[in-house]
Amino acid sequence: MVALCFILLCGAASSASADTVKPAETFYVEIGQSNGPDNLVYGFFDRESGQRIARLQVAHVRLDYGKHGVFRVAWKARPLLSGVELRIENAIAWPSVVDQLAEAFQKMGGAGGVVIHDLVILRPGDEPRIAAADAELTTARELVLPRAVLAGGEPHRVVLPLRGPQAGSFQISPLLDSTSSRSGAAP
């Protein structure tokens, strides 16, 4: 009887081992410049009226790897958006939908923020166009354009907060010219 139980247990063990899944094959992940989607368009609408207030168009999405010392590292990858146009159609209602822009950037970049190249902001009003070669969405949810060119052609620093009491209001400050006369220097 004991021998019969032993034979049955051995048979059950061998059939159970035949049914188990083999470990997965080894795979390699190639880390490099990854191409993302092209020609993305986001519309931002007033929640009550349904009217479109603004539109964000992104030509290309790629990965931009951060630096750790002199090395580019894969664990600091952030989305790189290029050919970006933000068209604001209704300046009065714009602050009420700027949180939708923050959500769109959050979905694209996560907590690490987003890097932007070739950004153009078109707004209604006296100085409608703001263009910047480089911009960044910071972790504080501010769109920062360190050297933006306004309609007058002068470089300015432009900050667009996307959260908080200043959300949606452009904060524009002129850049100080580093070649201007130094204090104590003779003219």
DORODO-528678 format. One record per residue: residue number from 1; residue in three letters; z, x, y of N, C-alpha, C in turn. Coordinates in steps of 0.05 Angstrom, whole numbers, plus 5000, padded with zeros to 4 digits. Atoms other than C-alpha are relative to their C-alpha. Layout:
N
  num  residu  n_up  n_east  n_north  ca_up  ca_east  ca_north  c_up  c_east  c_north
  NUM     Ala     Z       X        Y      Z        X         Y     Z       X        Y
...
END
This chain:
187
  num  residu  n_up  n_east  n_north  ca_up  ca_east  ca_north  c_up  c_east  c_north
    1     Met  5000    5016     4976   5000     5000      5000  5000    5017     5025
    2     Val  4998    4982     4977   5018     5056      5047  4973    5015     5003
    3     Ala  5026    4986     4999   4953     5092      5029  4979    4981     5012
    4     Leu  5020    5019     4989   4913     5029      5044  5003    4996     5030
    5     Cys  4995    5002     4971   4946     5021      5112  4990    5025     5015
    6     Phe  5008    4975     4988   4932     5095      5127  4970    5001     5002
    7     Ile  5030    5000     5000   4858     5087      5109  4990    4980     5021
    8     Leu  5008    5020     4980   4852     5024      5153  5005    5011     5028
    9     Leu  4994    4988     4974   4885     5060      5212  4980    5022     5007
   10     Cys  5019    4979     4995   4839     5120      5205  4972    4988     5007
   11     Gly  5026    5013     4994   4778     5074      5203  4999    4987     5027
   12     Ala  4998    5012     4974   4801     5036      5264  4999    5020     5022
   13     Ala  5000    4979     4980   4813     5100      5302  4972    5012     5003
   14     Ser  5027    4988     4998   4744     5128      5285  4981    4980     5014
   15     Ser  5018    5019     4986   4709     5063      5307  5007    4997     5029
   16     Ala  4992    5002     4971   4750     5061      5372  4989    5024     5015
   17     Ser  5010    4977     4986   4729     5132      5388  4970    4999     5004
   18     Ala  5029    5003     4997   4656     5114      5377  4993    4981     5022
   19     Asp  5005    5020     4979   4662     5056      5427  5007    5010     5028
   20     Thr  4991    4991     4974   4692     5098      5483  4976    5011     5015
   21     Val  5021    4991     4983   4649     5117      5542  5003    5030     5003
   22     Lys  5000    4971     4996   4629     5190      5548  5005    5006     5030
   23     Pro  4996    4993     4972   4650     5226      5612  4973    5002     5014
   24     Ala  5024    5000     4984   4600     5222      5668  4988    5029     5002
   25     Glu  5013    4974     4997   4549     5278      5675  5008    5012     5027
   26     Thr  4994    4986     4975   4562     5330      5728  4978    4994     5020
   27     Phe  5020    5004     4980   4526     5315      5793  5006    5017     5024
   28     Tyr  4997    4983     4977   4514     5354      5856  4992    4984     5025
   29     Val  5005    5013     4975   4516     5328      5927  4989    5020     5019
   30     Glu  5012    4982     4980   4469     5360      5976  5008    4992     5028
   31     Ile  4991    5005     4973   4498     5365      6045  4980    5012     5019
   32     Gly  5020    4991     4981   4446     5370      6100  4996    4979     5021
   33     Gln  5006    5020     4980   4415     5333      6157  4990    4975     4986
   34     Ser  5007    5025     5014   4413     5262      6132  4987    4981     5020
   35     Asn  5013    5019     4983   4365     5212      6161  5011    4973     4996
   36     Gly  4990    5027     5001   4391     5144      6177  4979    4980     5008
   37     Pro  5019    5020     4993   4359     5080      6199  4987    5006     5028
   38     Asp  5014    4997     4975   4308     5078      6256  4996    4973     5012
   39     Asn  5006    5024     4985   4295     5026      6310  5020    4978     4996
   40     Leu  4979    5021     5002   4361     4989      6309  5001    4986     5027
   41     Val  4997    5016     4975   4370     4933      6360  5024    4982     4996
   42     Tyr  4976    5017     5000   4436     4899      6376  4998    4982     5025
   43     Gly  4998    5018     4978   4441     4838      6420  5029    4993     5005
   44     Phe  4973    5007     4993   4505     4821      6458  4999    4974     5015
   45     Phe  5002    5028     4990   4515     4747      6472  5026    4989     5010
   46     Asp  4977    5014     4990   4563     4705      6512  5009    4981     4978
   47     Arg  4990    5016     5023   4607     4671      6461  4999    4970     5006
   48     Glu  5000    5029     4993   4609     4604      6499  4972    4989     5004
   49     Ser  5026    5010     4994   4538     4596      6525  4978    5009     4981
   50     Gly  5021    4990     5018   4500     4637      6474  4979    5016     5014
   51     Gln  5019    4985     4985   4462     4672      6529  5002    5030     4995
   52     Arg  5000    4971     5005   4441     4744      6516  5007    5014     5026
   53     Ile  4990    4986     4977   4479     4790      6564  4989    5028     5001
   54     Ala  5009    4972     5002   4457     4859      6540  4986    5005     4973
   55     Arg  5014    4993     5024   4415     4894      6488  5002    5031     4997
   56     Leu  4998    4972     5007   4426     4962      6454  4978    5006     4980
   57     Gln  5022    4993     5018   4365     4995      6423  5004    5030     4993
   58     Val  4997    4973     5010   4372     5059      6381  4975    5008     4985
   59     Ala  5025    4992     5013   4309     5097      6361  5006    5014     4973
   60     His  4994    4985     5025   4340     5144      6309  5030    5004     4996
   61     Val  4972    4994     5007   4406     5154      6273  5000    5023     4980
   62     Arg  4997    4976     5018   4423     5221      6241  5029    5007     4998
   63     Leu  4973    4990     5001   4486     5259      6223  5002    5025     5016
   64     Asp  4994    4976     4985   4515     5311      6270  5026    5011     4989
   65     Tyr  4976    4988     5012   4564     5358      6237  5016    5014     5021
   66     Gly  4981    4987     4981   4625     5381      6276  5003    5029     4993
   67     Lys  4996    4972     5004   4647     5452      6283  5030    5005     4994
   68     His  4973    4989     5005   4708     5488      6256  4997    5030     5004
   69     Gly  5005    4972     4993   4707     5555      6291  4970    5002     5005
   70     Val  5029    4996     4996   4635     5580      6287  4984    4986     4979
   71     Phe  5014    5013     5022   4618     5540      6224  4997    4970     5005
   72     Arg  5003    5029     5000   4589     5470      6220  5011    4991     4973
   73     Val  4986    5009     5024   4630     5431      6170  4993    4971     4994
   74     Ala  5009    5027     5009   4612     5369      6130  5021    4979     5004
   75     Trp  4979    5020     4998   4679     5335      6137  5004    4990     5028
   76     Lys  4998    5010     4972   4670     5326      6212  4974    4988     5009
   77     Ala  5026    5012     4993   4603     5290      6209  5004    4975     5016
   78     Arg  5000    5024     4983   4590     5238      6263  4971    4991     5003
   79     Pro  5027    5010     4996   4530     5194      6274  4989    5011     5027
   80     Leu  5015    4991     4976   4479     5223      6324  4979    4979     5005
   81     Leu  5020    5020     4992   4441     5168      6360  4982    5012     5020
   82     Ser  5019    4989     4980   4378     5189      6397  4981    4978     5008
   83     Gly  5018    5020     4990   4331     5150      6440  5014    4973     5004
   84     Val  4984    5024     4997   4384     5100      6461  4996    4987     5028
   85     Glu  5003    5015     4975   4373     5046      6513  5019    4976     5000
   86     Leu  4982    5022     4996   4427     4999      6537  4990    4984     5024
   87     Arg  5011    5016     4978   4397     4943      6579  5020    4977     5005
   88     Ile  4981    5021     4992   4448     4900      6616  4984    4980     5017
   89     Glu  5016    5020     4986   4415     4835      6638  5017    4983     5019
   90     Asn  4983    5016     4983   4475     4799      6669  5025    5016     5007
   91     Ala  4977    4983     4993   4523     4844      6707  5026    4985     5003
   92     Ile  4975    5015     4996   4573     4789      6721  5013    4994     4973
   93     Ala  4989    5006     5026   4582     4770      6648  5003    5025     4982
   94     Trp  4998    4976     5016   4577     4842      6623  5028    5007     4990
   95     Pro  4974    4993     5010   4652     4856      6620  5010    4982     4978
   96     Ser  4991    5018     5021   4662     4796      6575  4988    5006     4972
   97     Val  5012    4994     5025   4616     4823      6521  5001    5030     4993
   98     Val  4999    4971     5005   4630     4898      6526  5016    5006     4974
   99     Asp  4986    4996     5026   4678     4891      6466  4980    4998     4977
  100     Gln  5020    5001     5021   4616     4874      6424  4986    5027     4998
  101     Leu  5011    4973     5000   4587     4941      6444  5019    5020     4986
  102     Ala  4980    4983     5013   4651     4975      6423  5000    4995     4970
  103     Glu  5001    5006     5029   4648     4939      6355  4975    5012     4987
  104     Ala  5025    4989     5011   4575     4961      6345  5003    5030     4996
  105     Phe  4996    4971     5002   4593     5034      6359  5021    5006     4979
  106     Gln  4979    4996     5020   4655     5027      6315  4988    4998     4972
  107     Lys  5013    5003     5026   4612     5003      6257  4981    5024     4993
  108     Met  5017    4978     5004   4563     5060      6267  5015    5026     4995
  109     Gly  4987    4974     5001   4613     5116      6276  5027    5002     4988
  110     Gly  4972    4999     5011   4681     5097      6250  5019    5012     5021
  111     Ala  4979    4991     4982   4742     5130      6280  4993    5026     5014
  112     Gly  5007    4974     4989   4708     5197      6295  4983    4999     5025
  113     Gly  5017    5002     4976   4664     5170      6351  4971    5004     4993
  114     Val  5029    4998     5003   4589     5176      6362  4990    5020     5021
  115     Val  5014    4982     4981   4545     5229      6394  4973    4988     5006
  116     Ile  5025    5013     4991   4486     5204      6435  4983    5020     5015
  117     His  5020    4984     4985   4423     5240      6459  4980    4981     5012
  118     Asp  5021    5015     4986   4373     5213      6509  5008    4970     5004
  119     Leu  4989    5027     4995   4413     5153      6534  4990    4990     5027
  120     Val  5009    5013     4975   4385     5106      6587  5015    4973     5002
  121     Ile  4986    5025     4995   4427     5050      6616  4985    4986     5023
  122     Leu  5014    5016     4980   4389     4997      6655  5017    4976     5007
  123     Arg  4983    5022     4990   4430     4949      6698  4987    4988     5024
  124     Pro  5010    5013     4976   4413     4899      6751  5016    5010     5024
  125     Gly  4985    4992     4976   4432     4917      6822  4985    5022     5016
  126     Asp  5012    4980     4982   4421     4972      6874  4992    5025     4986
  127     Glu  5007    4976     5015   4422     5032      6828  4999    4993     4970
  128     Pro  5001    5012     5026   4397     5003      6763  4999    5020     4976
  129     Arg  5005    4982     5022   4382     5065      6722  5020    5023     4999
  130     Ile  4983    4976     5005   4430     5116      6692  4988    5013     4975
  131     Ala  5012    4986     5022   4400     5169      6647  5017    5025     4994
  132     Ala  4985    4976     5008   4436     5224      6608  4988    5012     4975
  133     Ala  5010    4986     5023   4412     5276      6560  5020    5000     4977
  134     Asp  4979    5000     5020   4479     5277      6524  5022    4980     5009
  135     Ala  4977    5018     4995   4535     5226      6518  5016    4999     4975
  136     Glu  4983    5001     5023   4593     5214      6472  5018    4976     5002
  137     Leu  4980    5021     5002   4635     5155      6450  5025    5013     4989
  138     Thr  4976    4986     5007   4705     5183      6448  5018    4983     4982
  139     Thr  4981    5015     5017   4762     5163      6402  5016    4980     5017
  140     Ala  4986    5019     4982   4794     5129      6464  4982    4977     5007
  141     Arg  5019    5021     4995   4733     5082      6463  4990    5000     5029
  142     Glu  5014    4997     4974   4701     5108      6526  4973    5013     4995
  143     Leu  5027    4988     5001   4627     5122      6532  4999    5020     5024
  144     Val  4999    4979     4979   4626     5188      6571  4972    5013     5002
  145     Leu  5025    4987     4994   4563     5215      6603  5006    5023     5019
  146     Pro  4990    4978     4983   4583     5284      6630  4980    5008     5022
  147     Arg  5019    4992     4979   4518     5298      6668  4978    4978     5001
  148     Ala  5019    5022     4998   4484     5231      6681  4985    5002     5027
  149     Val  5017    5000     4976   4427     5225      6731  4997    4971     5009
  150     Leu  5003    5027     4990   4429     5163      6775  4973    4998     5014
  151     Ala  5025    5005     4987   4371     5133      6814  4994    5020     5022
  152     Gly  5004    4980     4978   4382     5184      6871  4993    5027     4990
  153     Gly  5007    4974     5011   4371     5243      6824  5022    5020     4999
  154     Glu  4976    4982     5001   4440     5274      6833  5015    4997     4974
  155     Pro  4984    5003     5025   4481     5290      6771  5028    4989     5006
  156     His  4973    5012     4997   4545     5250      6763  5013    4999     4972
  157     Arg  4985    5005     5024   4599     5241      6711  5004    4970     4999
  158     Val  4998    5029     5003   4597     5169      6686  5017    4994     4975
  159     Val  4983    5009     5022   4651     5137      6643  4999    4970     4999
  160     Leu  5000    5029     5004   4645     5068      6614  5021    4993     4979
  161     Pro  4980    5008     5019   4710     5044      6583  4991    4975     4985
  162     Leu  5008    5023     5017   4698     4996      6525  5024    4983     4992
  163     Arg  4975    5015     5007   4771     4973      6516  5018    5002     5025
  164     Gly  4980    4999     4979   4828     4958      6563  4992    4985     5025
  165     Pro  5005    5016     4975   4832     4930      6634  4975    5009     5015
  166     Gln  5024    4990     4986   4774     4973      6660  4975    4997     4983
  167     Ala  5023    5003     5018   4728     4953      6603  4976    4988     5014
  168     Gly  5025    5010     4989   4656     4944      6625  4994    5009     5028
  169     Ser  5005    4990     4973   4664     4976      6694  4992    5029     4999
  170     Phe  5009    4973     4999   4625     5039      6706  5016    5016     5020
  171     Gln  4985    4982     4982   4667     5096      6735  4982    5024     5005
  172     Ile  5019    4979     4993   4619     5143      6771  5013    5019     5020
  173     Ser  4989    4980     4982   4642     5208      6802  4980    5023     5002
  174     Pro  5019    4978     4996   4598     5263      6832  5010    5026     4987
  175     Leu  4993    4974     5011   4597     5331      6798  5004    5020     5022
  176     Leu  4997    4979     4981   4624     5389      6837  4981    5022     4994
  177     Asp  5019    4979     5004   4572     5442      6847  5014    5026     4997
  178     Ser  4986    4975     5006   4596     5507      6816  4989    5023     5017
  179     Thr  5011    4979     4983   4551     5548      6862  5007    4996     5029
  180     Ser  4993    5004     4973   4582     5520      6925  5017    5023     5010
  181     Ser  4985    4978     4988   4619     5566      6972  5029    5000     4989
  182     Arg  4973    4997     5011   4684     5593      6944  5019    5003     5023
  183     Ser  4980    4998     4979   4748     5590      6983  5005    5030     5006
  184     Gly  4996    4973     4991   4757     5653      7024  4975    5017     5001
  185     Ala  5025    4985     5000   4685     5675      7015  4986    4998     5027
  186     Ala  5014    5000     4975   4645     5694      7076  4974    4985     4997
  187     Pro  5026    5015     5002   4584     5649      7091  4977    5019     4999
END
